[in-house]
Amino acid sequence: MGLVIDTSRPFRFPSELTKLVRAVYEASDVDETRWIEWKSTLDLAGPGAVHHLVRQILGFANREPAVADNDLKDR
């Protein structure tokens, strides 16, 4: 089915981010795409959570710009 949200432009405001979170929460397991990955099983209070999240964020920052641009066009 895919996420039920307009992804044609960045999410910049708290209200837009709230809509994104709601869409992810209501999505199914098969709605994951190359630009968003479900972490619903990650225990944020667990000892490895911060380390895991930091690694993911650094990975996002190191993505090639051309790949990121193509991912945006694929949406």
C-alpha positions as CSV (number, residue, x, y, z in Angstrom):
1,M,0.0,0.0,0.0
2,G,2.7,2.5,0.8
3,L,2.8,5.4,3.3
4,V,-0.3,7.5,3.3
5,I,1.5,10.9,3.3
6,D,2.7,13.4,0.8
7,T,6.5,12.9,0.4
8,S,7.0,15.4,-2.4
9,R,8.7,17.9,-0.2
10,P,10.7,17.9,3.1
11,F,9.1,17.7,6.5
12,R,10.2,20.9,8.2
13,F,7.5,21.9,10.8
14,P,6.5,20.0,13.9
15,S,3.0,19.5,12.5
16,E,4.5,17.9,9.4
17,L,6.7,15.7,11.4
18,T,3.7,14.6,13.5
19,K,2.0,13.6,10.3
20,L,5.0,11.6,9.3
21,V,5.2,9.8,12.6
22,R,1.5,9.0,12.4
23,A,1.9,7.6,8.9
24,V,4.8,5.4,9.9
25,Y,2.9,4.2,13.0
26,E,-0.1,3.3,10.9
27,A,2.0,1.7,8.1
28,S,2.5,-2.1,7.7
29,D,5.8,-3.9,7.7
30,V,5.9,-4.0,3.9
31,D,5.7,-0.2,3.5
32,E,9.4,0.3,4.4
33,T,11.3,1.9,1.5
34,R,14.9,3.0,0.8
35,W,14.4,6.4,2.4
36,I,12.7,5.2,5.7
37,E,13.4,2.2,7.8
38,W,11.3,0.9,10.7
39,K,12.9,0.8,14.1
40,S,9.8,-0.2,16.0
41,T,11.6,-3.1,17.7
42,L,14.4,-0.9,19.0
43,D,14.2,-0.4,22.8
44,L,15.1,3.3,23.1
45,A,15.8,2.8,26.9
46,G,18.2,-0.1,26.2
47,P,21.9,0.2,26.6
48,G,22.7,-0.1,22.9
49,A,20.0,2.3,21.6
50,V,22.0,5.5,21.5
51,H,24.9,3.7,19.8
52,H,22.6,2.2,17.2
53,L,20.9,5.5,16.5
54,V,24.2,7.4,16.2
55,R,25.4,4.9,13.7
56,Q,22.2,5.2,11.6
57,I,22.4,9.0,11.6
58,L,26.0,9.0,10.5
59,G,25.1,6.5,7.8
60,F,22.4,8.9,6.5
61,A,25.0,11.8,6.5
62,N,27.4,9.7,4.5
63,R,25.0,8.8,1.7
64,E,26.2,10.0,-1.7
65,P,24.2,13.1,-2.8
66,A,23.4,11.5,-6.2
67,V,21.9,8.4,-4.5
68,A,19.9,10.6,-2.1
69,D,18.6,12.6,-5.1
70,N,17.6,9.5,-6.9
71,D,15.8,8.2,-3.8
72,L,13.8,11.4,-3.7
73,K,12.8,11.0,-7.3
74,D,11.7,7.4,-6.7
75,R,9.1,8.4,-4.2
